[in-house]
Structure formats: structure tokens, C-alpha cells
Amino acid sequence: MPAYVSEPHSRYHRAQREESRFHQFLHEAKEQVSLLEYERYHLTRELERLRNYSWSLYHEYIKGIEKLEEARKERPPGC
């Protein structure tokens, strides 16, 4: 086959392969974004849960300190 016929044909196939690779890359990138969004959502939820838990612990700690101070005030002198 003459070169003037095969070369445009090969350029066409090369362009199709490149387009196919691009679409495959795009599909994989979308999957990665989806997975990252899923992980971000669950990590954000876990962070909120831990933040609430830490505030709960902090408030319990403050209540415990207040009870100790009250007990010291009620204790008779010399004990």
C-alpha cells in the first residue's frame, strides 16, 4: 500500500488509541475522586464524633475538679 494511504490511516488509529487512553484515564480519575470523597465524608464524621467525645471528657473532668474543690471546702480543718 502506498505511504500516502497508510499514513493518514495510522494517524487516525493513533488518535483513536489516544482518545481511548484518555477516556480510560478519565474514568479511573473519576473513580479515585469518588473514593476520596467517600473517605473524606467518613473521616469528617469520625472527626466530629471524636471532637464531641473530647468535649464530653473535658466537661466531665471539669465537673470532677469542681466536686473535689467542694469536698475540700466541706472537709473539717486539720484533715
C-alpha positions in Angstrom: 0.0 0.0 0.0 1.4 3.4 -0.8 2.6 5.6 2.0 0.1 8.4 1.3 -2.7 5.9 2.1 -1.3 4.1 5.1 0.0 7.2 7.0 -3.3 9.0 7.4 -4.9 5.7 8.3 -2.3 5.1 11.0 -2.7 8.7 12.3 -6.4 8.0 12.6 -5.8 4.8 14.6 -3.2 6.5 16.8 -5.7 9.3 17.5 -8.4 6.7 18.4 -6.0 4.9 20.7 -5.0 8.2 22.4 -8.7 9.1 22.8 -9.4 5.7 24.2 -6.5 6.0 26.7 -7.7 9.5 27.7 -11.2 8.1 28.4 -9.8 5.3 30.4 -7.7 7.8 32.4 -10.7 10.0 32.9 -12.8 7.0 34.1 -10.1 6.0 36.6 -9.7 9.6 37.8 -13.5 9.8 38.4 -13.3 6.6 40.4 -10.4 7.9 42.5 -12.3 11.2 43.2 -15.4 9.2 44.2 -13.3 7.1 46.6 -11.6 10.2 48.1 -15.0 11.9 48.6 -16.3 8.7 50.4 -13.2 8.6 52.6 -13.4 12.4 53.3 -17.1 12.1 54.3 -16.3 9.2 56.8 -13.2 10.9 58.2 -15.2 14.1 58.8 -17.9 12.1 60.6 -15.2 10.4 62.7 -13.6 13.7 63.5 -16.9 15.2 64.6 -17.5 12.1 66.8 -14.1 12.4 68.4 -14.5 16.1 68.9 -17.8 15.6 70.7 -16.2 12.8 72.8 -13.3 15.0 73.8 -15.6 17.8 74.8 -17.6 15.3 76.8 -14.4 14.2 78.6 -13.4 17.8 79.2 -16.7 18.6 80.8 -16.6 15.5 83.0 -13.1 16.5 84.0 -14.2 20.0 85.0 -17.2 18.5 87.0 -14.7 16.2 88.8 -12.4 19.1 89.7 -15.4 21.1 91.0 -16.6 18.2 93.1 -13.0 17.8 94.6 -12.9 21.5 95.4 -16.3 21.4 97.1 -15.2 18.3 99.1 -12.1 20.2 100.2 -14.2 23.1 101.4 -16.6 20.9 103.3 -13.8 19.0 105.0 -13.1 19.9 108.6 -9.9 21.8 109.2 -6.9 19.6 110.0 -8.0 16.6 108.0 
